[in-house]
Amino acid sequence: MATHGTESIITVSNLAKHFRVSRHHRGPWSALRNLLTHEYSLVRAVDGVSFEVQPGELVGYLGPNGAGKSTTIKMMAGLLVPSGGELWVNGRVPWRERRKHVAAIAAVFGQRTALWWDLPVIESLYLLRHIYHIPPDRFRQNLDEFRSLIDLDPFLDTPVRSLSLGQRMRADICAALIHDPVLLFLDEPTIGLDVVAKERIRQFITHINRERGTTVILTTHDLSDVEKLCERVMIIDRGKLLFDGELEALRDRFGGKRELVVDLAAEPDYVGIDGAQVVAQEGARVTYRFDRKEISASELIGRLSARYSIRDLQVREPEIEETVRRIYEERLLESK
């Protein structure tokens, strides 16, 4: 493990955050009992989580509501102090060196804005230039680049309160990146957006990650964001990390069935093949379903090509929603 974040931009070791929550009684005399007694339950929001993030990674951090995602992000952003464990971000302990820490990071939350509600977008950006002491030339260079990439010009002079959700999200991302942070936390950046707006945001995230090397931690319930943006995913539930690895490895471990769509040269009388189930046939196009743990795609293709003349084929991976659902189902079964 990296020492104090000198190699990794984020180093998390056995991180924990516990909250005391008041316990309220119900029934006869409950009001008096609650008044006279103070009983608490301990909620382990984050419970012994460990991981590292390297500079320039784009990582999806997934989990259901209440799983511990937001609590982890708030500790990494310096907003919460852990109950235990170690956390280093960009070589610093976030809550001990908060001023230096926040100057090097950025966060965008889908339901909140960091812009001034009654000011035009451009005036909010100029205020941020002074807050972060951004050199004028660098500010202008960043602004020109962002204007081009996410089409800011139509609403730069519009008050933030008058922006559509998609416009506000673009403005918020621009504001978050105007000071060249090395690390960006994105919480539900495409929530509520239409298809076109989502794609524009995704393209911009990809650009700043690949071209600028900005490290991105993405939390989202829109798993299409993860499929389009992330090579690595972490999944948390009930405060514990269930999976940390490449998206493809996630599918290999939990993905279950894959599909092979084959266009044959001619429509055959019989299309059955050992190791796969025929789930659809339209003329010479046949769709097979198979278990990746029992047979590989290349082996199945070999069996088919030995029997039929093939014009084209396509392997379909299971939807990531199905894959993540299988993880939670296994988690529920383990807890019973």
C-alpha positions, 0 to 999 in steps of 0.5 A: 500500500502506498505510504501517505498517498505519495504514489496513489492520489487516494489511499484508504485503509480500514476506514470507518464512520459510525453515527449514534442515532437516537432510539425512539420507543412507541406505545403507551407512555412512549413520549414520557419514556423517550423524554426521560431516557436517552438510548442510542443505536450505533450505525456503521455507515462505513465499516472497514473500507480499504482501497487505493486510486491512482492518478488519472483513474476514472472510478465508478463508486456504486451502491444503493441508498444508505450503502455508505457512498456519500459518507465515504465521499464526504470523508475524502472531501474533508467534510467528515472526520472518520471514526477510525482508519486512515485516509490520505488524499493527494498527500494530505489528511483532508480534515487536517489540512482542509484549506490546501485540500479543497484548493486541489479538489472539486465536487459536483453534486447533482441536486446542489449548485455551487454557483450564486443563485441570482448571478449570471453564470459568467459572474459566478465564474469570475468570482471563483477566479478570485477565490481560487487566485487563478491567473487571468491567462489560465482562467481565460484558457480554461473558460474558452476550452469549456465554452467550446466543449460543453456549449456554455455561450447560450447561457453564460449571461443567464442567472443560475436560477433561470437555467434548465437542469442540463444547463446548470449541470454544465455550468456547475462542472465548468465551475468545479474545474475552472481552477484545475483540480487534480481530483473531481468527485461527481455525484449523480452528474446526469440525474434528471437529464435527457439523452442528449444532455447526458451524452454531452456531460459524459463526453466532457468527463471523458475529455477532462480525464483523458486530456487533462489527467484529472482523477474522477470518482463517480457515484451514480445510480445510472449504470449506463454512466458507468458502462460508458465512462468507467473501466474500474468499479467499486461497489459498497453495501451496508458500509462494506466494500463488496467489489473492487476491480475492472468492469469486465472482471465484474461481469466475469464474476457475476455476469451470468449469461452472455448471448451470441447472435449469429448470422448464418449464410443460410437458414438451417433446419436445426440450430441447436448446439451443445453448451448453449440455449437457442433463445431466438431465431429470425430466418438465418439469424440465431441468438444463443444464450450461454454461461461464461463459466461453462463455455467460452465464446470462442469455444462456442463459435468454434462449434458453430463454425464447424457445423454452419457457414457464418456470415457475421456474429456478435457477443452481447454482454449482460446488462450491468443492471443485471450484474449489480442486481446479482451481487446484491441478491448474493449479499442478501442470501449471505445475510440470512 
